[in-house]
Amino acid sequence: MSEFDCEEGTMEVKFRASLKDPSVKVPVKIDFKKIQEDIFQEYALIARSMPNDIITQDPTPKSLHAVFYELSPQLWPILEKDSVRCLLNFLVSKRGMAYKHTITSQTLTYMISYDALRCAKVILEGKAPRLNGHHANPNCINPYGYFPLHEAAERFSVDMIKLLFRHGASANVRTVGDNIIENLLPLHVAVENTCLHKYLEDNLFPYQNHRDYIYKIIHLLCMPEMKIFLDTVRLLAERTDNLVDEIWNYVKDGKLVQSAVLLLSAQAQIRGGCSSKRNGNNKRDGFDIIMCHIVRHLVTLRSENKNTNTRKLREEERIFMEFTGLLVDIVSQAGEALSAYIQAHSKVPHVEVLERVSSILKEYGFCPTGEIVDVKNLCPYNCCVMSDEELYHQGLMNSTKGVTGTDNPCATMEEVHVLEHSIFTPS
């Protein structure tokens, strides 16, 4: 018997019908079916009224986690097919997936890991009659210390992220727990995992101390295979608070590639979100704010450059800040044109992309020199040399492999679980 069912039937009960004549007993039938319907209606009302508040401590008992773990092998074939009918049959026949009028975050996370969009939609809505109002809270942390939106960000599932947002998911939830890297936003997960793409790893590491390195970052991020990653980051950035602060934190930490991913993806919000008129006042453009931070930091570095022991370190940091300023300047001026090109040309040979991106940069006064990216270094996951068309198709098919380690962006939890194989896990 699951959390969604109870017994049916009637029962005959005798009671004293009159205080004046206690010897008189009148048989009365109690309709348990009617009582069951009333109880279900009450439960459904309670379940539907459960708010989607942010819950940072998993309320599900550990014993229920164990039950779910035993059930999961039976659940994954249903999620692979994304069969709502099979899911509902499974939910009402098994216990371990609901607790206190809500479907557990562990269950929702598992569905997201399979990109089971239809199943996730049903349990987020809670409108299916067989659920009796039970629904999943997208803002409830799971037993592993992260939220459903972190899982969707890990999978670069744009449709799943949109679904979670439609049902009230917050983009400002952070990871919590001893067995996880704490304080990560879903945005951080998407940005960091984008930087794990093989195109970027093969061509951008280690850090190179010259201007063409900045141009190389821009060219690589404009590749067709990177579009889904940039789209995911942009979608999350639209709902993330204090976005400029998050970018500046990346800059301060010396994470140039992460800064570039976020700047290029979220440029519209950085520019428009920070310059909109509110109450008659113009807010400053986010790019101007970041540039002011960089200038102030450079002034501070120059004033501290008198100590011989730290001079070399400060000089390296100064060069890094100057290159970051160039990156911000490029995205601020040419970012809209680059973004429009990325969105409109999702199936273009690599050589053509490199030529067009260079052309756009030159139109805005930025002049990359020499060969920025060797297309032979864009073989995604094998060492053979392929034609431009083969490079594109192979890269597109395997675009998520640099993040998940599999060809399938919706790989099973057993194959690649975010808790075990991603930036979630502390080193």
C-alpha positions as CSV (number, residue, x, y, z in Angstrom):
1,M,0.0,0.0,0.0
2,S,1.4,3.4,-1.0
3,E,1.0,6.9,0.4
4,F,-1.8,7.4,-2.2
5,D,-4.1,4.4,-1.3
6,C,-6.3,3.1,1.6
7,E,-8.8,0.3,2.2
8,E,-12.4,0.4,0.9
9,G,-15.6,-1.1,2.3
10,T,-18.4,-0.7,4.8
11,M,-18.8,-1.8,8.4
12,E,-21.9,-2.3,10.5
13,V,-21.8,-0.8,14.0
14,K,-24.3,-0.9,16.9
15,F,-24.7,1.9,19.3
16,R,-27.1,3.2,21.9
17,A,-29.7,5.2,20.0
18,S,-31.5,6.6,22.9
19,L,-30.5,7.6,26.4
20,K,-34.1,7.1,27.6
21,D,-34.1,3.5,26.5
22,P,-30.6,2.1,26.7
23,S,-31.8,-1.4,25.9
24,V,-32.7,-0.3,22.3
25,K,-29.8,-0.9,19.9
26,V,-30.1,0.3,16.3
27,P,-27.8,-1.2,13.6
28,V,-26.2,1.5,11.5
29,K,-23.9,1.1,8.4
30,I,-20.9,3.4,8.2
31,D,-19.8,3.8,4.5
32,F,-16.1,3.6,4.5
33,K,-16.0,4.3,0.8
34,K,-17.6,7.7,1.5
35,I,-15.2,8.3,4.4
36,Q,-12.3,7.4,2.1
37,E,-13.4,9.9,-0.5
38,D,-13.7,12.6,2.2
39,I,-10.2,11.8,3.6
40,F,-8.7,11.8,0.1
41,Q,-10.3,15.2,-0.6
42,E,-8.9,16.5,2.7
43,Y,-5.4,15.1,1.9
44,A,-5.6,16.4,-1.6
45,L,-6.5,19.9,-0.3
46,I,-3.5,19.7,2.2
47,A,-1.2,18.5,-0.6
48,R,-2.2,21.2,-3.0
49,S,-1.7,23.9,-0.4
50,M,1.8,22.8,0.4
51,P,4.0,25.8,-0.6
52,N,7.1,25.6,-2.8
53,D,9.2,27.3,-0.1
54,I,13.0,26.9,-0.2
55,I,13.9,24.0,2.1
56,T,17.6,23.6,2.8
57,Q,17.3,20.5,4.9
58,D,15.9,17.4,3.4
59,P,12.8,16.5,5.4
60,T,12.6,12.9,4.1
61,P,13.6,10.2,6.7
62,K,16.8,8.2,5.9
63,S,14.7,5.0,6.0
64,L,12.7,6.3,3.0
65,H,15.9,7.1,1.1
66,A,16.8,3.4,1.4
67,V,13.4,2.3,0.2
68,F,13.8,4.6,-2.9
69,Y,17.2,3.2,-3.6
70,E,15.8,-0.3,-3.7
71,L,13.0,0.9,-6.0
72,S,15.2,2.9,-8.4
73,P,16.1,-0.1,-10.7
74,Q,12.4,-0.6,-11.4
75,L,11.9,3.2,-11.9
76,W,14.6,3.9,-14.5
77,P,13.0,2.0,-17.4
78,I,9.9,4.1,-16.9
79,L,11.9,7.3,-16.9
80,E,13.9,6.3,-20.0
81,K,10.5,6.0,-21.8
82,D,9.2,9.1,-20.0
83,S,5.9,7.2,-19.6
84,V,3.4,9.1,-17.5
85,R,0.9,6.2,-17.3
86,C,3.6,3.8,-16.1
87,L,4.9,6.4,-13.6
88,L,1.5,6.9,-12.0
89,N,0.9,3.2,-11.7
90,F,4.3,2.8,-10.1
91,L,3.7,5.7,-7.7
92,V,0.4,4.5,-6.4
93,S,1.7,0.9,-5.9
94,K,5.0,1.6,-4.2
95,R,6.0,3.5,-1.1
96,G,9.2,5.5,-0.9
97,M,8.5,8.4,-3.3
98,A,6.2,10.6,-1.2
99,Y,6.4,11.9,2.3
100,K,4.0,14.2,4.2
101,H,1.8,15.1,1.2
102,T,4.7,15.8,-1.2
103,I,6.7,13.8,-3.7
104,T,10.3,13.7,-2.5
105,S,13.0,15.8,-4.0
106,Q,15.0,12.6,-4.4
107,T,12.3,11.3,-6.8
108,L,12.2,14.6,-8.8
109,T,16.0,14.7,-9.0
110,Y,16.0,11.2,-10.4
111,M,13.5,12.1,-13.0
112,I,15.6,15.1,-14.1
113,S,18.7,12.9,-14.3
114,Y,16.8,11.0,-17.1
115,D,15.5,14.2,-18.6
116,A,12.0,12.7,-18.2
117,L,10.2,15.9,-19.0
118,R,6.6,14.6,-19.1
119,C,7.0,12.7,-15.9
120,A,8.5,15.7,-14.1
121,K,5.8,17.9,-15.4
122,V,3.1,15.6,-13.9
123,I,4.6,15.5,-10.5
124,L,5.4,19.2,-10.4
125,E,1.8,20.0,-11.3
126,G,0.2,17.4,-9.0
127,K,-3.1,17.6,-11.0
128,A,-3.3,13.9,-12.0
129,P,-6.3,12.4,-10.1
130,R,-4.2,9.4,-9.0
131,L,-1.8,11.7,-7.2
132,N,-4.5,13.1,-4.9
133,G,-2.9,16.5,-5.0
134,H,0.6,15.3,-4.2
135,H,3.3,17.3,-6.0
136,A,7.0,17.8,-5.9
137,N,8.5,21.0,-4.5
138,P,11.2,22.2,-6.9
139,N,12.9,24.2,-4.1
140,C,13.4,21.3,-1.7
141,I,17.0,20.1,-1.3
142,N,17.7,16.4,-2.0
143,P,19.6,14.0,0.3
144,Y,22.8,14.8,-1.6
145,G,22.9,18.5,-0.7
146,Y,21.7,20.1,-3.9
147,F,18.5,21.1,-5.6
148,P,16.6,19.9,-8.7
149,L,17.7,22.9,-10.6
150,H,21.3,22.0,-10.0
151,E,20.7,18.6,-11.6
152,A,19.0,20.3,-14.6
153,A,21.9,22.7,-14.9
154,E,24.3,19.7,-14.7
155,R,22.5,18.1,-17.6
156,F,22.2,21.3,-19.7
157,S,18.5,20.5,-20.1
158,V,17.1,23.8,-21.2
159,D,13.5,22.5,-21.4
160,M,13.8,21.0,-17.9
161,I,15.1,24.3,-16.5
162,K,12.2,26.2,-18.1
163,L,9.7,23.6,-16.6
164,L,11.2,24.1,-13.1
165,F,11.1,27.8,-13.4
166,R,7.4,27.7,-14.5
167,H,6.7,25.8,-11.3
168,G,8.4,28.3,-9.0
169,A,12.0,27.0,-8.9
170,S,14.5,29.6,-7.5
171,A,17.8,30.1,-9.3
172,N,19.3,31.5,-6.1
173,V,19.5,28.2,-4.2
174,R,22.9,27.0,-3.1
175,T,24.5,23.6,-2.4
176,V,24.7,22.6,1.3
177,G,26.4,19.7,3.0
178,D,29.7,18.1,4.1
179,N,29.9,15.8,1.1
180,I,29.5,18.4,-1.6
181,I,31.1,21.7,-2.6
182,E,29.1,24.2,-0.7
183,N,27.6,27.5,-1.8
184,L,27.2,26.6,-5.5
185,L,24.4,28.2,-7.5
186,P,22.9,26.3,-10.4
187,L,24.5,29.0,-12.5
188,H,27.9,28.0,-11.2
189,V,27.3,24.4,-12.1
190,A,26.5,25.3,-15.7
191,V,29.4,27.7,-16.0
192,E,32.0,25.3,-14.5
193,N,30.8,22.3,-16.5
194,T,30.8,24.4,-19.7
195,C,34.5,24.9,-19.1
196,L,35.0,21.2,-19.0
197,H,34.1,20.9,-22.6
198,K,36.9,19.2,-24.5
199,Y,37.2,22.1,-27.0
200,L,38.0,24.5,-24.2
201,E,40.2,22.0,-22.2
202,D,42.3,21.1,-25.3
203,N,42.8,24.7,-26.5
204,L,42.8,27.0,-23.4
205,F,44.8,25.1,-20.8
206,P,47.2,26.0,-19.4
207,Y,46.6,29.8,-19.3
208,Q,48.5,31.7,-21.9
209,N,49.8,35.1,-21.2
210,H,49.0,37.1,-24.4
211,R,46.2,38.9,-26.0
212,D,45.4,36.3,-28.6
213,Y,44.4,34.0,-25.7
214,I,41.4,36.2,-25.2
215,Y,40.5,36.1,-28.9
216,K,40.9,32.3,-28.8
217,I,38.4,32.1,-25.9
218,I,35.8,34.1,-27.9
219,H,36.3,32.1,-31.1
220,L,35.9,28.7,-29.2
221,L,32.7,29.9,-27.4
222,C,31.2,30.8,-30.7
223,M,31.5,27.2,-32.1
224,P,28.1,25.6,-32.9
225,E,28.7,22.9,-30.4
226,M,28.8,25.4,-27.6
227,K,25.4,26.9,-28.2
228,I,23.5,24.6,-25.8
229,F,25.9,25.4,-23.0
230,L,25.7,29.1,-23.5
231,D,21.9,28.9,-23.8
232,T,21.8,27.0,-20.4
233,V,24.0,29.6,-18.7
234,R,21.9,32.5,-20.1
235,L,18.7,31.0,-19.0
236,L,20.0,30.5,-15.4
237,A,21.6,34.0,-15.4
238,E,18.2,35.6,-16.2
239,R,16.9,34.5,-12.8
240,T,20.1,34.8,-10.7
241,D,20.4,37.7,-8.3
242,N,23.6,39.9,-8.1
243,L,24.9,38.7,-11.5
244,V,27.6,41.3,-11.7
245,D,28.9,40.3,-8.3
246,E,29.1,36.7,-9.5
247,I,31.1,37.7,-12.6
248,W,33.5,39.8,-10.4
249,N,34.0,36.9,-8.1
250,Y,35.2,34.8,-11.0
251,V,37.5,37.6,-12.1
252,K,38.9,38.0,-8.6
253,D,39.5,34.3,-8.4
254,G,41.5,34.4,-11.6
255,K,39.0,32.3,-13.6
256,L,39.2,33.9,-17.0
257,V,37.4,31.2,-19.0
258,Q,34.5,31.1,-16.6
259,S,34.3,34.9,-16.7
260,A,34.1,34.7,-20.5
261,V,31.4,32.1,-20.5
262,L,29.2,34.1,-18.2
263,L,29.9,37.5,-19.9
264,L,29.1,36.2,-23.3
265,S,26.0,34.2,-22.2
266,A,24.5,36.8,-19.9
267,Q,25.5,40.0,-21.7
268,A,21.9,41.1,-22.4
269,Q,21.1,40.9,-18.7
270,I,24.4,42.5,-17.7
271,R,23.7,45.4,-20.1
272,G,20.0,45.8,-20.1
273,G,19.2,44.5,-16.5
274,C,21.6,47.1,-15.0
275,S,20.7,50.0,-17.2
276,S,16.9,50.0,-17.0
277,K,15.0,53.0,-15.7
278,R,13.5,52.5,-12.3
279,N,11.8,55.3,-10.4
280,G,13.2,57.8,-12.8
281,N,16.8,56.8,-12.2
282,N,19.2,55.3,-14.7
283,K,21.1,52.3,-13.3
284,R,24.7,51.9,-14.6
285,D,25.5,49.4,-17.3
286,G,26.8,46.2,-15.7
287,F,29.9,46.2,-18.0
288,D,30.8,49.7,-16.7
289,I,30.6,48.4,-13.2
290,I,32.9,45.5,-13.9
291,M,35.3,47.8,-15.7
292,C,35.4,50.1,-12.7
293,H,36.2,47.2,-10.5
294,I,39.1,46.2,-12.8
295,V,40.5,49.8,-12.9
296,R,40.3,50.1,-9.1
297,H,42.1,46.8,-8.8
298,L,44.8,47.8,-11.2
299,V,45.4,51.1,-9.3
300,T,45.7,49.1,-6.1
301,L,48.2,46.7,-7.7
302,R,50.4,49.5,-8.9
303,S,50.5,51.0,-5.4
304,E,51.5,47.7,-3.9
305,N,54.2,47.0,-6.5
306,K,57.0,48.4,-4.4
307,N,57.7,45.2,-2.5
308,T,60.4,43.2,-4.4
309,N,59.2,39.9,-3.0
310,T,55.6,40.4,-4.3
311,R,56.5,42.3,-7.5
312,K,56.5,39.4,-9.9
313,L,53.2,38.1,-8.5
314,R,51.6,41.5,-8.7
315,E,52.8,41.9,-12.2
316,E,51.2,38.7,-13.3
317,E,48.0,39.7,-11.6
318,R,48.2,43.1,-13.3
319,I,48.5,41.5,-16.8
320,F,45.6,39.2,-16.0
321,M,43.4,42.1,-15.1
322,E,44.4,44.0,-18.2
323,F,43.4,40.9,-20.3
324,T,40.2,40.6,-18.4
325,G,39.5,44.3,-19.2
326,L,40.0,43.4,-22.9
327,L,37.6,40.5,-22.6
328,V,34.9,42.8,-21.0
329,D,35.5,45.4,-23.6
330,I,35.1,42.9,-26.4
331,V,31.8,41.4,-25.1
332,S,30.5,44.9,-24.2
333,Q,31.0,46.2,-27.8
334,A,30.8,43.1,-30.0
335,G,28.8,40.7,-27.8
336,E,25.4,41.4,-29.4
337,A,26.7,40.7,-32.9
338,L,28.5,37.6,-31.7
339,S,25.4,36.3,-29.9
340,A,23.2,36.9,-32.9
341,Y,25.6,34.9,-35.1
342,I,25.7,32.0,-32.6
343,Q,21.9,31.9,-32.5
344,A,21.5,32.1,-36.2
345,H,24.2,29.7,-37.3
346,S,24.0,26.4,-35.4
347,K,25.1,24.3,-38.4
348,V,28.2,25.9,-39.8
349,P,31.7,24.4,-40.5
350,H,34.3,25.4,-38.0
351,V,36.5,27.2,-40.6
352,E,33.6,29.5,-41.6
353,V,32.8,30.2,-37.9
354,L,36.4,31.2,-37.2
355,E,36.4,33.5,-40.2
356,R,33.1,35.2,-39.4
357,V,34.0,35.7,-35.7
358,S,37.3,37.3,-36.7
359,S,35.4,39.5,-39.1
360,I,32.9,40.6,-36.4
361,L,35.7,41.4,-34.0
362,K,37.5,43.5,-36.6
363,E,34.3,45.4,-37.3
364,Y,34.4,46.6,-33.7
365,G,38.1,47.5,-33.7
366,F,39.5,44.3,-32.3
367,C,42.3,42.7,-34.4
368,P,43.3,39.1,-33.6
369,T,46.6,38.2,-35.2
370,G,47.6,35.0,-36.9
371,E,45.8,31.7,-36.7
372,I,43.7,31.9,-33.5
373,V,42.4,28.3,-33.4
374,D,43.7,25.3,-35.3
375,V,40.6,23.3,-36.5
376,K,42.7,20.1,-36.2
377,N,42.6,20.6,-32.4
378,L,38.8,20.5,-32.5
379,C,38.5,16.7,-32.8
380,P,36.1,16.2,-29.8
381,Y,36.8,12.7,-28.5
382,N,39.3,10.9,-30.7
383,C,42.6,11.6,-32.4
384,C,41.7,11.1,-36.0
385,V,41.7,14.0,-38.4
386,M,38.3,14.6,-39.9
387,S,36.8,16.9,-42.5
388,D,35.1,20.1,-41.4
389,E,31.7,18.6,-41.9
390,E,32.7,15.5,-40.0
391,L,34.2,17.7,-37.2
392,Y,30.9,19.5,-36.9
393,H,28.7,16.5,-36.8
394,Q,30.9,14.6,-34.4
395,G,31.3,17.6,-32.2
396,L,27.6,18.3,-32.0
397,M,26.8,14.7,-31.2
398,N,29.4,14.5,-28.5
399,S,29.0,18.1,-27.2
400,T,28.0,17.0,-23.8
401,K,30.6,14.3,-23.4
402,G,33.2,16.7,-22.0
403,V,30.8,17.3,-19.1
404,T,29.1,14.0,-18.5
405,G,31.6,11.6,-19.9
406,T,29.0,9.9,-22.1
407,D,27.5,10.5,-25.5
408,N,24.0,10.9,-23.9
409,P,23.4,14.2,-22.2
410,C,20.7,12.5,-20.2
411,A,22.9,9.7,-19.0
412,T,21.7,7.5,-16.1
413,M,22.6,8.3,-12.6
414,E,24.5,5.0,-12.3
415,E,26.7,6.0,-15.3
416,V,27.4,9.6,-14.3
417,H,26.0,11.0,-11.1
418,V,26.6,14.6,-10.3
419,L,27.5,13.8,-6.7
420,E,30.3,11.5,-7.9
421,H,31.6,12.8,-11.1
422,S,31.3,16.6,-11.3
423,I,32.2,19.8,-9.6
424,F,29.7,19.1,-6.9
425,T,32.2,16.8,-5.2
426,P,34.9,18.6,-3.1
427,S,38.5,17.7,-3.9
